[in-house]
Amino acid sequence: MTQTELSTYGLDRPESGDDVVVPFTLDRLDSRGRVVRLGAALDAILNRHNYPDPVARLLGEAVVLAALIGSSLKFEGRFILQTQTDGPVNLIVVDLDAPDGLRGYARFDADAIMSAIQRGETSPAQLLGKGHLAMTVDQGSHMDRYQGIVALEGGSLEDVAHAYFQQSEQIPTLVRLAVAQHSVRGAGGPQWRAGGALVQFLPPHGQSAMPDLPGDGNFDNPDMTDPDFVEDDKWTTTRALLSTVGDDELADPDLSAERLLFRLFHEPGVRVFEPIELEERCTCSAGRIEAMLRDNFTAEERQEMVVDGEIEVVCEFCSADYHFKPHEFDDTDHSHQH
Protein backbone atom coordinates (compact mmCIF):
# COMPACT_ATOMS: atom_id res chain seq x y z
CA MET A 1 0.00 0.00 0.00
CA THR A 2 1.66 3.22 -1.10
CA GLN A 3 1.83 6.45 0.80
CA THR A 4 -0.39 8.14 -1.78
CA GLU A 5 -3.23 5.70 -1.17
CA LEU A 6 -2.92 6.21 2.55
CA SER A 7 -2.91 9.97 2.12
CA THR A 8 -6.44 9.80 0.73
CA TYR A 9 -7.59 9.82 4.33
CA GLY A 10 -5.41 12.59 5.63
CA LEU A 11 -2.31 10.61 6.49
CA ASP A 12 0.38 12.94 5.25
CA ARG A 13 2.93 12.02 7.92
CA PRO A 14 4.77 8.84 8.98
CA GLU A 15 2.68 6.09 10.51
CA SER A 16 2.69 5.97 14.29
CA GLY A 17 4.23 2.97 16.01
CA ASP A 18 3.68 1.67 19.52
CA ASP A 19 2.59 3.38 22.73
CA VAL A 20 0.23 5.83 21.04
CA VAL A 21 -3.40 6.85 20.92
CA VAL A 22 -4.58 7.82 17.42
CA PRO A 23 -7.86 9.76 17.32
CA PHE A 24 -9.93 9.44 14.15
CA THR A 25 -13.21 10.55 12.66
CA LEU A 26 -15.62 8.88 10.22
CA ASP A 27 -17.28 12.00 8.86
CA ARG A 28 -19.74 10.22 6.56
CA LEU A 29 -20.84 7.91 9.37
CA ASP A 30 -21.17 10.62 12.06
CA SER A 31 -18.78 8.62 14.24
CA ARG A 32 -15.41 9.19 15.81
CA GLY A 33 -13.08 7.38 18.09
CA ARG A 34 -9.56 6.37 19.04
CA VAL A 35 -7.19 3.47 18.48
CA VAL A 36 -4.56 2.56 21.09
CA ARG A 37 -1.39 0.55 20.40
CA LEU A 38 0.78 -0.46 23.37
CA GLY A 39 4.17 -2.17 23.22
CA ALA A 40 7.13 -1.42 25.50
CA ALA A 41 5.03 0.62 27.97
CA LEU A 42 2.64 -2.28 28.56
CA ASP A 43 5.46 -4.82 28.68
CA ALA A 44 7.12 -2.80 31.46
CA ILE A 45 3.89 -2.57 33.50
CA LEU A 46 3.13 -6.30 33.20
CA ASN A 47 6.65 -7.67 33.67
CA ARG A 48 7.38 -5.70 36.81
CA HIS A 49 5.23 -7.96 39.00
CA ASN A 50 5.65 -11.35 37.33
CA TYR A 51 1.89 -11.82 37.05
CA PRO A 52 0.50 -15.20 35.96
CA ASP A 53 -0.42 -14.95 32.26
CA PRO A 54 -4.23 -14.67 32.70
CA VAL A 55 -3.77 -11.88 35.27
CA ALA A 56 -1.34 -10.05 32.99
CA ARG A 57 -3.80 -10.27 30.09
CA LEU A 58 -6.64 -8.89 32.19
CA LEU A 59 -4.52 -6.01 33.53
CA GLY A 60 -3.39 -5.37 29.94
CA GLU A 61 -7.01 -4.99 28.84
CA ALA A 62 -7.64 -2.56 31.73
CA VAL A 63 -4.60 -0.48 30.70
CA VAL A 64 -5.89 -0.29 27.11
CA LEU A 65 -9.37 0.71 28.30
CA ALA A 66 -7.95 3.43 30.56
CA ALA A 67 -5.85 4.76 27.66
CA LEU A 68 -8.85 4.78 25.30
CA ILE A 69 -11.10 6.69 27.70
CA GLY A 70 -8.62 8.81 29.64
CA SER A 71 -6.80 10.08 26.55
CA SER A 72 -9.90 12.00 25.45
CA LEU A 73 -9.93 14.21 28.54
CA LYS A 74 -8.84 17.78 28.07
CA PHE A 75 -7.36 18.45 31.48
CA GLU A 76 -4.29 18.27 33.66
CA GLY A 77 -4.72 15.64 36.32
CA ARG A 78 -5.38 11.94 36.55
CA PHE A 79 -7.86 9.48 35.12
CA ILE A 80 -8.18 6.41 37.34
CA LEU A 81 -9.85 3.16 36.33
CA GLN A 82 -10.44 0.75 39.20
CA THR A 83 -12.23 -2.58 39.57
CA GLN A 84 -13.16 -4.08 42.93
CA THR A 85 -14.69 -7.53 42.67
CA ASP A 86 -15.10 -10.89 44.38
CA GLY A 87 -13.19 -12.88 41.73
CA PRO A 88 -9.62 -14.25 41.83
CA VAL A 89 -8.40 -10.84 40.57
CA ASN A 90 -10.10 -8.71 43.21
CA LEU A 91 -8.55 -5.31 42.48
CA ILE A 92 -7.19 -3.59 39.37
CA VAL A 93 -6.02 0.02 39.35
CA VAL A 94 -4.83 1.86 36.24
CA ASP A 95 -3.80 5.52 36.34
CA LEU A 96 -3.43 7.79 33.34
CA ASP A 97 -1.40 10.77 34.51
CA ALA A 98 -2.61 13.22 31.85
CA PRO A 99 -1.76 13.48 29.10
CA ASP A 100 0.64 10.57 28.65
CA GLY A 101 1.79 8.64 31.75
CA LEU A 102 0.39 5.13 32.33
CA ARG A 103 0.77 2.85 35.33
CA GLY A 104 -1.23 -0.09 36.62
CA TYR A 105 -1.32 -3.05 38.95
CA ALA A 106 -3.54 -6.00 39.82
CA ARG A 107 -4.10 -7.68 43.17
CA PHE A 108 -5.01 -11.34 43.01
CA ASP A 109 -5.41 -14.49 45.06
CA ALA A 110 -2.54 -16.72 43.89
CA ASP A 111 -4.17 -20.00 44.98
CA ALA A 112 -7.49 -19.09 43.32
CA ILE A 113 -5.63 -18.16 40.10
CA MET A 114 -3.73 -21.47 40.08
CA SER A 115 -6.93 -23.48 40.44
CA ALA A 116 -8.69 -21.31 37.82
CA ILE A 117 -5.83 -22.06 35.39
CA GLN A 118 -6.12 -25.80 36.15
CA ARG A 119 -9.87 -25.68 35.48
CA GLY A 120 -9.39 -23.60 32.33
CA GLU A 121 -11.56 -20.79 33.78
CA THR A 122 -9.40 -17.82 32.92
CA SER A 123 -11.64 -15.57 30.81
CA PRO A 124 -11.73 -11.92 31.97
CA ALA A 125 -15.30 -12.44 33.19
CA GLN A 126 -14.30 -15.47 35.27
CA LEU A 127 -11.25 -13.75 36.78
CA LEU A 128 -13.17 -10.59 37.67
CA GLY A 129 -16.35 -12.07 39.09
CA LYS A 130 -18.87 -9.57 40.44
CA GLY A 131 -18.34 -6.11 41.87
CA HIS A 132 -17.94 -2.71 40.28
CA LEU A 133 -15.77 -0.63 38.02
CA ALA A 134 -15.16 3.02 38.88
CA MET A 135 -13.75 5.69 36.58
CA THR A 136 -12.50 8.80 38.35
CA VAL A 137 -11.31 12.11 36.96
CA ASP A 138 -9.09 13.85 39.51
CA GLN A 139 -8.17 17.37 38.41
CA GLY A 140 -6.21 18.20 41.55
CA SER A 141 -7.10 19.46 45.00
CA HIS A 142 -8.93 22.62 43.86
CA MET A 143 -11.34 20.95 41.46
CA ASP A 144 -14.29 18.60 41.91
CA ARG A 145 -13.61 14.94 41.31
CA TYR A 146 -15.92 13.26 38.84
CA GLN A 147 -16.65 9.58 39.31
CA GLY A 148 -18.73 7.17 37.27
CA ILE A 149 -19.45 3.71 38.72
CA VAL A 150 -20.90 0.74 36.90
CA ALA A 151 -21.66 -2.76 38.16
CA LEU A 152 -19.50 -5.66 37.02
CA GLU A 153 -21.88 -8.58 36.80
CA GLY A 154 -19.86 -11.45 35.50
CA GLY A 155 -18.92 -9.77 32.22
CA SER A 156 -15.70 -8.75 30.46
CA LEU A 157 -14.13 -5.30 30.51
CA GLU A 158 -15.55 -4.71 27.01
CA ASP A 159 -19.03 -5.51 28.37
CA VAL A 160 -18.64 -3.20 31.33
CA ALA A 161 -17.35 -0.37 29.12
CA HIS A 162 -20.45 -0.68 26.94
CA ALA A 163 -22.68 -0.64 30.03
CA TYR A 164 -20.83 2.41 31.35
CA PHE A 165 -21.34 4.45 28.18
CA GLN A 166 -24.96 3.42 27.87
CA GLN A 167 -25.69 4.30 31.49
CA SER A 168 -23.71 7.50 31.99
CA GLU A 169 -23.38 9.02 28.53
CA GLN A 170 -26.13 7.42 26.47
CA ILE A 171 -23.78 7.62 23.51
CA PRO A 172 -23.82 4.54 21.30
CA THR A 173 -20.30 3.19 21.80
CA LEU A 174 -18.35 0.12 20.71
CA VAL A 175 -15.12 -0.90 22.44
CA ARG A 176 -12.64 -3.60 21.40
CA LEU A 177 -9.66 -4.72 23.53
CA ALA A 178 -6.92 -7.25 22.75
CA VAL A 179 -3.75 -8.36 24.53
CA ALA A 180 -1.09 -10.71 23.13
CA GLN A 181 2.47 -11.89 23.57
CA HIS A 182 4.86 -11.65 20.64
CA SER A 183 8.33 -13.06 20.31
CA VAL A 184 10.78 -10.34 19.39
CA ARG A 185 14.15 -11.33 17.98
CA GLY A 186 16.92 -10.54 20.45
CA ALA A 187 14.51 -9.56 23.23
CA GLY A 188 15.20 -12.62 25.39
CA GLY A 189 11.60 -13.73 25.64
CA PRO A 190 8.10 -12.90 24.46
CA GLN A 191 6.91 -9.35 24.98
CA TRP A 192 3.44 -8.15 25.90
CA ARG A 193 1.52 -5.98 23.48
CA ALA A 194 -2.02 -4.75 23.27
CA GLY A 195 -4.39 -2.78 21.13
CA GLY A 196 -7.85 -1.37 21.39
CA ALA A 197 -10.42 0.72 19.59
CA LEU A 198 -13.31 2.84 20.77
CA VAL A 199 -15.85 4.35 18.39
CA GLN A 200 -18.87 6.50 19.23
CA PHE A 201 -21.87 7.64 17.25
CA LEU A 202 -22.22 11.42 17.52
CA PRO A 203 -24.71 12.70 14.97
CA PRO A 204 -24.35 16.42 14.33
CA HIS A 205 -26.74 18.25 16.63
CA GLY A 206 -24.54 21.32 16.55
CA GLN A 207 -21.97 19.05 18.16
CA SER A 208 -18.66 19.36 16.42
CA ALA A 209 -15.97 18.49 18.93
CA MET A 210 -15.27 15.13 20.55
CA PRO A 211 -17.06 15.37 23.90
CA ASP A 212 -14.91 15.34 27.00
CA LEU A 213 -15.35 11.96 28.63
CA PRO A 214 -16.67 10.97 31.03
CA GLY A 215 -19.97 12.57 31.79
CA ASP A 216 -20.84 15.61 29.75
CA GLY A 217 -24.00 14.02 28.36
CA ASN A 218 -25.70 17.30 27.49
CA PHE A 219 -26.32 16.66 23.80
CA ASP A 220 -29.33 14.91 22.38
CA ASN A 221 -28.06 11.49 21.45
CA PRO A 222 -30.62 8.74 21.02
CA ASP A 223 -31.62 6.95 24.20
CA MET A 224 -30.70 3.36 23.43
CA THR A 225 -32.86 2.12 26.31
CA ASP A 226 -35.99 3.68 24.78
CA PRO A 227 -38.19 0.88 23.35
CA ASP A 228 -38.88 3.08 20.29
CA PHE A 229 -35.15 3.55 19.59
CA VAL A 230 -34.33 2.47 16.05
CA GLU A 231 -30.63 2.08 15.40
CA ASP A 232 -29.32 4.52 12.81
CA ASP A 233 -28.05 2.98 9.56
CA LYS A 234 -24.79 4.89 9.87
CA TRP A 235 -24.14 3.48 13.32
CA THR A 236 -25.12 -0.01 12.14
CA THR A 237 -22.50 0.33 9.39
CA THR A 238 -19.83 1.63 11.80
CA ARG A 239 -20.45 -1.22 14.23
CA ALA A 240 -20.40 -3.80 11.45
CA LEU A 241 -17.08 -2.50 10.13
CA LEU A 242 -15.37 -2.31 13.52
CA SER A 243 -16.63 -5.71 14.61
CA THR A 244 -14.70 -7.32 11.74
CA VAL A 245 -11.40 -6.48 13.47
CA GLY A 246 -9.61 -9.48 14.97
CA ASP A 247 -7.66 -9.57 18.24
CA ASP A 248 -4.58 -10.47 16.22
CA GLU A 249 -4.97 -7.31 14.12
CA LEU A 250 -5.46 -5.06 17.15
CA ALA A 251 -2.22 -6.30 18.72
CA ASP A 252 -0.18 -6.85 15.51
CA PRO A 253 3.26 -5.18 15.87
CA ASP A 254 3.51 -4.79 12.08
CA LEU A 255 0.15 -3.10 11.58
CA SER A 256 0.13 0.60 12.49
CA ALA A 257 -2.98 2.26 13.86
CA GLU A 258 -3.32 4.19 10.59
CA ARG A 259 -3.12 1.08 8.40
CA LEU A 260 -5.59 -0.70 10.65
CA LEU A 261 -8.06 2.19 10.34
CA PHE A 262 -7.59 2.30 6.58
CA ARG A 263 -8.21 -1.45 6.38
CA LEU A 264 -11.43 -1.12 8.40
CA PHE A 265 -12.87 2.15 7.13
CA HIS A 266 -11.42 2.94 3.69
CA GLU A 267 -14.84 2.67 2.03
CA PRO A 268 -16.66 5.38 4.02
CA GLY A 269 -13.37 7.26 4.49
CA VAL A 270 -11.48 7.93 7.69
CA ARG A 271 -9.45 10.93 8.88
CA VAL A 272 -6.78 10.53 11.53
CA PHE A 273 -5.36 13.14 13.86
CA GLU A 274 -2.00 13.72 15.50
CA PRO A 275 -1.07 10.70 17.64
CA ILE A 276 -0.81 11.13 21.41
CA GLU A 277 2.29 9.37 22.72
CA LEU A 278 2.06 7.30 25.91
CA GLU A 279 4.74 6.10 28.30
CA GLU A 280 4.96 3.90 31.35
CA ARG A 281 5.52 6.30 34.23
CA CYS A 282 4.89 6.14 37.96
CA THR A 283 3.94 9.25 39.90
CA CYS A 284 5.25 8.02 43.27
CA SER A 285 8.00 9.98 45.04
CA ALA A 286 9.58 10.11 48.48
CA GLY A 287 7.87 13.45 49.10
CA ARG A 288 4.40 12.13 48.23
CA ILE A 289 4.80 9.00 50.36
CA GLU A 290 6.16 10.99 53.28
CA ALA A 291 3.13 13.32 53.04
CA MET A 292 0.80 10.31 52.91
CA LEU A 293 2.38 8.83 56.05
CA ARG A 294 2.28 12.21 57.77
CA ASP A 295 -1.31 13.11 56.87
CA ASN A 296 -3.08 9.75 57.05
CA PHE A 297 -1.52 8.08 60.10
CA THR A 298 -1.05 9.01 63.75
CA ALA A 299 2.34 8.77 65.49
CA GLU A 300 1.17 5.55 67.16
CA GLU A 301 0.16 4.01 63.83
CA ARG A 302 3.49 4.96 62.29
CA GLN A 303 5.31 3.49 65.27
CA GLU A 304 3.59 0.16 64.59
CA MET A 305 5.00 0.21 61.04
CA VAL A 306 8.62 0.44 62.22
CA VAL A 307 10.79 -2.59 61.42
CA ASP A 308 14.51 -2.48 62.33
CA GLY A 309 14.28 1.22 63.08
CA GLU A 310 12.70 2.18 59.74
CA ILE A 311 9.32 2.51 58.04
CA GLU A 312 9.51 0.86 54.64
CA VAL A 313 6.93 1.60 51.92
CA VAL A 314 6.95 -0.20 48.57
CA CYS A 315 5.00 1.36 45.69
CA GLU A 316 2.39 -1.13 44.49
CA PHE A 317 2.69 0.18 40.93
CA CYS A 318 6.42 0.35 40.26
CA SER A 319 7.89 -1.55 43.26
CA ALA A 320 10.11 1.40 44.22
CA ASP A 321 11.27 1.08 47.82
CA TYR A 322 11.12 4.04 50.23
CA HIS A 323 12.58 4.13 53.76
CA PHE A 324 11.81 6.66 56.49
CA LYS A 325 13.09 7.08 60.03
CA PRO A 326 10.26 7.55 62.56
CA HIS A 327 11.84 10.75 63.98
CA GLU A 328 11.47 12.45 60.57
CA PHE A 329 7.79 12.95 61.46
CA ASP A 330 8.33 14.26 65.01
CA ASP A 331 8.00 17.95 64.19
CA THR A 332 4.38 17.56 63.05
CA ASP A 333 3.13 14.94 65.48
CA HIS A 334 1.69 17.41 67.97
CA SER A 335 -0.96 18.30 65.40
CA HIS A 336 -2.19 14.69 65.37
CA GLN A 337 -2.45 14.17 69.09
CA HIS A 338 -5.91 13.93 70.56
C-alpha positions in Angstrom: 0.0 0.0 0.0 1.7 3.2 -1.1 1.8 6.5 0.8 -0.4 8.1 -1.8 -3.2 5.7 -1.2 -2.9 6.2 2.6 -2.9 10.0 2.1 -6.4 9.8 0.7 -7.6 9.8 4.3 -5.4 12.6 5.6 -2.3 10.6 6.5 0.4 12.9 5.2 2.9 12.0 7.9 4.8 8.8 9.0 2.7 6.1 10.5 2.7 6.0 14.3 4.2 3.0 16.0 3.7 1.7 19.5 2.6 3.4 22.7 0.2 5.8 21.0 -3.4 6.8 20.9 -4.6 7.8 17.4 -7.9 9.8 17.3 -9.9 9.4 14.1 -13.2 10.6 12.7 -15.6 8.9 10.2 -17.3 12.0 8.9 -19.7 10.2 6.6 -20.8 7.9 9.4 -21.2 10.6 12.1 -18.8 8.6 14.2 -15.4 9.2 15.8 -13.1 7.4 18.1 -9.6 6.4 19.0 -7.2 3.5 18.5 -4.6 2.6 21.1 -1.4 0.5 20.4 0.8 -0.5 23.4 4.2 -2.2 23.2 7.1 -1.4 25.5 5.0 0.6 28.0 2.6 -2.3 28.6 5.5 -4.8 28.7 7.1 -2.8 31.5 3.9 -2.6 33.5 3.1 -6.3 33.2 6.6 -7.7 33.7 7.4 -5.7 36.8 5.2 -8.0 39.0 5.7 -11.3 37.3 1.9 -11.8 37.0 0.5 -15.2 36.0 -0.4 -15.0 32.3 -4.2 -14.7 32.7 -3.8 -11.9 35.3 -1.3 -10.1 33.0 -3.8 -10.3 30.1 -6.6 -8.9 32.2 -4.5 -6.0 33.5 -3.4 -5.4 29.9 -7.0 -5.0 28.8 -7.6 -2.6 31.7 -4.6 -0.5 30.7 -5.9 -0.3 27.1 -9.4 0.7 28.3 -7.9 3.4 30.6 -5.9 4.8 27.7 -8.9 4.8 25.3 -11.1 6.7 27.7 -8.6 8.8 29.6 -6.8 10.1 26.6 -9.9 12.0 25.5 -9.9 14.2 28.5 -8.8 17.8 28.1 -7.4 18.5 31.5 -4.3 18.3 33.7 -4.7 15.6 36.3 -5.4 11.9 36.5 -7.9 9.5 35.1 -8.2 6.4 37.3 -9.9 3.2 36.3 -10.4 0.7 39.2 -12.2 -2.6 39.6 -13.2 -4.1 42.9 -14.7 -7.5 42.7 -15.1 -10.9 44.4 -13.2 -12.9 41.7 -9.6 -14.3 41.8 -8.4 -10.8 40.6 -10.1 -8.7 43.2 -8.6 -5.3 42.5 -7.2 -3.6 39.4 -6.0 0.0 39.3 -4.8 1.9 36.2 -3.8 5.5 36.3 -3.4 7.8 33.3 -1.4 10.8 34.5 -2.6 13.2 31.8 -1.8 13.5 29.1 0.6 10.6 28.7 1.8 8.6 31.7 0.4 5.1 32.3 0.8 2.8 35.3 -1.2 -0.1 36.6 -1.3 -3.1 39.0 -3.5 -6.0 39.8 -4.1 -7.7 43.2 -5.0 -11.3 43.0 -5.4 -14.5 45.1 -2.5 -16.7 43.9 -4.2 -20.0 45.0 -7.5 -19.1 43.3 -5.6 -18.2 40.1 -3.7 -21.5 40.1 -6.9 -23.5 40.4 -8.7 -21.3 37.8 -5.8 -22.1 35.4 -6.1 -25.8 36.1 -9.9 -25.7 35.5 -9.4 -23.6 32.3 -11.6 -20.8 33.8 -9.4 -17.8 32.9 -11.6 -15.6 30.8 -11.7 -11.9 32.0 -15.3 -12.4 33.2 -14.3 -15.5 35.3 -11.3 -13.8 36.8 -13.2 -10.6 37.7 -16.4 -12.1 39.1 -18.9 -9.6 40.4 -18.3 -6.1 41.9 -17.9 -2.7 40.3 -15.8 -0.6 38.0 -15.2 3.0 38.9 -13.8 5.7 36.6 -12.5 8.8 38.3 -11.3 12.1 37.0 -9.1 13.8 39.5 -8.2 17.4 38.4 -6.2 18.2 41.6 -7.1 19.5 45.0 -8.9 22.6 43.9 -11.3 20.9 41.5 -14.3 18.6 41.9 -13.6 14.9 41.3 -15.9 13.3 38.8 -16.7 9.6 39.3 -18.7 7.2 37.3 -19.4 3.7 38.7 -20.9 0.7 36.9 -21.7 -2.8 38.2 -19.5 -5.7 37.0 -21.9 -8.6 36.8 -19.9 -11.4 35.5 -18.9 -9.8 32.2 -15.7 -8.7 30.5 -14.1 -5.3 30.5 -15.5 -4.7 27.0 -19.0 -5.5 28.4 -18.6 -3.2 31.3 -17.4 -0.4 29.1 -20.5 -0.7 26.9 -22.7 -0.6 30.0 -20.8 2.4 31.3 -21.3 4.5 28.2 -25.0 3.4 27.9 -25.7 4.3 31.5 -23.7 7.5 32.0 -23.4 9.0 28.5 -26.1 7.4 26.5 -23.8 7.6 23.5 -23.8 4.5 21.3 -20.3 3.2 21.8 -18.4 0.1 20.7 -15.1 -0.9 22.4 -12.6 -3.6 21.4 -9.7 -4.7 23.5 -6.9 -7.3 22.7 -3.7 -8.4 24.5 -1.1 -10.7 23.1 2.5 -11.9 23.6 4.9 -11.6 20.6 8.3 -13.1 20.3 10.8 -10.3 19.4 14.2 -11.3 18.0 16.9 -10.5 20.4 14.5 -9.6 23.2 15.2 -12.6 25.4 11.6 -13.7 25.6 8.1 -12.9 24.5 6.9 -9.3 25.0 3.4 -8.2 25.9 1.5 -6.0 23.5 -2.0 -4.8 23.3 -4.4 -2.8 21.1 -7.8 -1.4 21.4 -10.4 0.7 19.6 -13.3 2.8 20.8 -15.9 4.3 18.4 -18.9 6.5 19.2 -21.9 7.6 17.2 -22.2 11.4 17.5 -24.7 12.7 15.0 -24.4 16.4 14.3 -26.7 18.3 16.6 -24.5 21.3 16.6 -22.0 19.0 18.2 -18.7 19.4 16.4 -16.0 18.5 18.9 -15.3 15.1 20.6 -17.1 15.4 23.9 -14.9 15.3 27.0 -15.3 12.0 28.6 -16.7 11.0 31.0 -20.0 12.6 31.8 -20.8 15.6 29.8 -24.0 14.0 28.4 -25.7 17.3 27.5 -26.3 16.7 23.8 -29.3 14.9 22.4 -28.1 11.5 21.5 -30.6 8.7 21.0 -31.6 7.0 24.2 -30.7 3.4 23.4 -32.9 2.1 26.3 -36.0 3.7 24.8 -38.2 0.9 23.3 -38.9 3.1 20.3 -35.2 3.5 19.6 -34.3 2.5 16.0 -30.6 2.1 15.4 -29.3 4.5 12.8 -28.0 3.0 9.6 -24.8 4.9 9.9 -24.1 3.5 13.3 -25.1 0.0 12.1 -22.5 0.3 9.4 -19.8 1.6 11.8 -20.4 -1.2 14.2 -20.4 -3.8 11.5 -17.1 -2.5 10.1 -15.4 -2.3 13.5 -16.6 -5.7 14.6 -14.7 -7.3 11.7 -11.4 -6.5 13.5 -9.6 -9.5 15.0 -7.7 -9.6 18.2 -4.6 -10.5 16.2 -5.0 -7.3 14.1 -5.5 -5.1 17.1 -2.2 -6.3 18.7 -0.2 -6.8 15.5 3.3 -5.2 15.9 3.5 -4.8 12.1 0.2 -3.1 11.6 0.1 0.6 12.5 -3.0 2.3 13.9 -3.3 4.2 10.6 -3.1 1.1 8.4 -5.6 -0.7 10.6 -8.1 2.2 10.3 -7.6 2.3 6.6 -8.2 -1.4 6.4 -11.4 -1.1 8.4 -12.9 2.1 7.1 -11.4 2.9 3.7 -14.8 2.7 2.0 -16.7 5.4 4.0 -13.4 7.3 4.5 -11.5 7.9 7.7 -9.5 10.9 8.9 -6.8 10.5 11.5 -5.4 13.1 13.9 -2.0 13.7 15.5 -1.1 10.7 17.6 -0.8 11.1 21.4 2.3 9.4 22.7 2.1 7.3 25.9 4.7 6.1 28.3 5.0 3.9 31.4 5.5 6.3 34.2 4.9 6.1 38.0 3.9 9.3 39.9 5.2 8.0 43.3 8.0 10.0 45.0 9.6 10.1 48.5 7.9 13.4 49.1 4.4 12.1 48.2 4.8 9.0 50.4 6.2 11.0 53.3 3.1 13.3 53.0 0.8 10.3 52.9 2.4 8.8 56.1 2.3 12.2 57.8 -1.3 13.1 56.9 -3.1 9.7 57.1 -1.5 8.1 60.1 -1.0 9.0 63.7 2.3 8.8 65.5 1.2 5.5 67.2 0.2 4.0 63.8 3.5 5.0 62.3 5.3 3.5 65.3 3.6 0.2 64.6 5.0 0.2 61.0 8.6 0.4 62.2 10.8 -2.6 61.4 14.5 -2.5 62.3 14.3 1.2 63.1 12.7 2.2 59.7 9.3 2.5 58.0 9.5 0.9 54.6 6.9 1.6 51.9 7.0 -0.2 48.6 5.0 1.4 45.7 2.4 -1.1 44.5 2.7 0.2 40.9 6.4 0.3 40.3 7.9 -1.6 43.3 10.1 1.4 44.2 11.3 1.1 47.8 11.1 4.0 50.2 12.6 4.1 53.8 11.8 6.7 56.5 13.1 7.1 60.0 10.3 7.5 62.6 11.8 10.7 64.0 11.5 12.5 60.6 7.8 13.0 61.5 8.3 14.3 65.0 8.0 17.9 64.2 4.4 17.6 63.1 3.1 14.9 65.5 1.7 17.4 68.0 -1.0 18.3 65.4 -2.2 14.7 65.4 -2.5 14.2 69.1 -5.9 13.9 70.6 
